Amino acid sequence: QVQLVESGGGLVQPGGSLRLSCTASRNIFSINVMGWYRQAPGKERELVADITNGGSTNYADSVKGRFTISRDSAQNTVYLQMNSLKPEDTAVYYCKVHSRVQGDWWGQGTQVTISS
């Protein structure tokens, strides 16, 4: 069964940190891009950050300097370290992987809430 398992969401105060992780099952292969998207209530899903298997990264302007994406390709896992969190970062965060052979796969989403 193909699946992406996300973890690490939760409730944190403004200025705090969270680390999200997402592991893709082994039957997703030839992954070249892994990334995180988010969707806030009433808004469209947007790219937060992604990373290629060569290590090139891409960030939304709103998270540059605060979020860091990384991956462990051997484990099919991608991480998102989120620091200096703001209330506007509140959203459901989704992991996405792109396989050259199998196309795109999405995780189930994990809620991140920034509130005092």
C-alpha positions as CSV (number, residue, x, y, z in Angstrom):
1,Q,0.0,0.0,0.0
2,V,1.4,3.4,-1.0
3,Q,1.3,5.9,1.7
4,L,2.9,9.0,3.2
5,V,3.0,9.3,6.9
6,E,3.2,12.7,8.4
7,S,3.9,13.7,12.0
8,G,4.9,16.7,14.1
9,G,2.0,19.1,14.0
10,G,0.5,20.6,17.0
11,L,-0.3,23.8,18.9
12,V,2.5,26.2,19.7
13,Q,2.8,29.8,20.8
14,P,4.0,32.6,18.5
15,G,7.7,32.5,18.3
16,G,7.9,28.8,18.9
17,S,9.2,26.0,16.8
18,L,7.9,22.7,15.4
19,R,9.4,20.0,13.2
20,L,7.3,18.1,10.7
21,S,8.4,14.8,9.2
22,C,7.0,12.8,6.4
23,T,8.0,9.3,5.4
24,A,7.0,7.8,2.0
25,S,6.4,4.0,1.8
26,R,9.1,2.0,0.0
27,N,6.9,1.3,-2.9
28,I,7.2,4.9,-4.0
29,F,10.4,5.0,-5.9
30,S,12.4,7.3,-8.2
31,I,11.4,10.2,-6.0
32,N,13.0,13.4,-7.2
33,V,11.2,16.1,-5.3
34,M,9.8,16.1,-1.8
35,G,8.0,19.1,-0.4
36,W,5.5,20.7,2.0
37,Y,2.4,22.6,1.2
38,R,-0.1,24.2,3.5
39,Q,-3.7,25.3,3.3
40,A,-5.3,27.7,5.7
41,P,-9.1,28.0,6.1
42,G,-10.6,29.8,3.2
43,K,-7.4,29.9,1.2
44,E,-5.8,27.9,-1.6
45,R,-3.2,25.3,-0.9
46,E,0.3,26.9,-1.3
47,L,3.8,25.6,-1.6
48,V,5.9,26.1,1.6
49,A,9.1,24.5,0.5
50,D,10.5,21.7,-1.6
51,I,13.8,19.9,-2.1
52,T,15.2,17.9,-4.9
53,N,17.2,14.7,-4.6
54,G,20.2,16.9,-5.5
55,G,19.5,19.0,-2.4
56,S,18.3,22.2,-4.2
57,T,15.6,23.9,-2.1
58,N,12.8,26.3,-2.8
59,Y,10.9,28.4,-0.2
60,A,7.9,30.6,-0.2
61,D,8.9,34.2,0.5
62,S,6.8,34.2,3.6
63,V,8.9,31.4,5.3
64,K,12.4,32.3,4.1
65,G,14.8,32.5,7.0
66,R,12.4,30.8,9.4
67,F,11.8,27.4,7.9
68,T,14.3,24.8,6.7
69,I,13.5,21.8,4.6
70,S,15.7,18.7,4.6
71,R,15.5,15.1,3.5
72,D,16.9,11.7,4.1
73,S,16.6,10.0,0.8
74,A,17.7,6.7,2.1
75,Q,14.7,6.7,4.4
76,N,12.3,8.4,1.9
77,T,11.8,11.1,4.6
78,V,11.5,14.8,4.4
79,Y,11.5,17.2,7.3
80,L,10.4,20.8,7.8
81,Q,11.9,22.7,10.7
82,M,9.7,25.7,11.5
83,N,11.1,28.4,13.7
84,S,9.8,31.8,14.8
85,L,6.3,30.7,14.1
86,K,3.6,33.3,13.5
87,P,-0.2,33.0,13.8
88,E,-0.4,33.3,10.0
89,D,1.5,30.0,9.7
90,T,-1.6,28.3,11.1
91,A,-2.8,25.8,8.5
92,V,-3.0,22.1,7.6
93,Y,0.4,21.1,6.3
94,Y,0.6,18.5,3.6
95,C,3.6,16.5,2.4
96,K,4.0,15.9,-1.3
97,V,6.4,13.7,-3.2
98,H,7.0,13.5,-6.9
99,S,8.1,10.3,-8.5
100,R,9.5,10.3,-12.0
101,V,7.6,7.1,-12.6
102,Q,4.5,7.2,-10.4
103,G,3.7,10.9,-10.4
104,D,2.5,12.9,-7.3
105,W,1.6,11.5,-3.9
106,W,0.1,13.5,-1.0
107,G,0.0,12.9,2.7
108,Q,-3.1,13.2,4.8
109,G,-2.2,16.5,6.3
110,T,-1.2,17.6,9.8
111,Q,-2.6,20.6,11.7
112,V,-0.3,23.3,12.8
113,T,-1.8,26.0,15.0
114,I,0.0,29.0,16.3
115,S,-1.8,30.7,19.1
116,S,-1.2,32.2,22.5
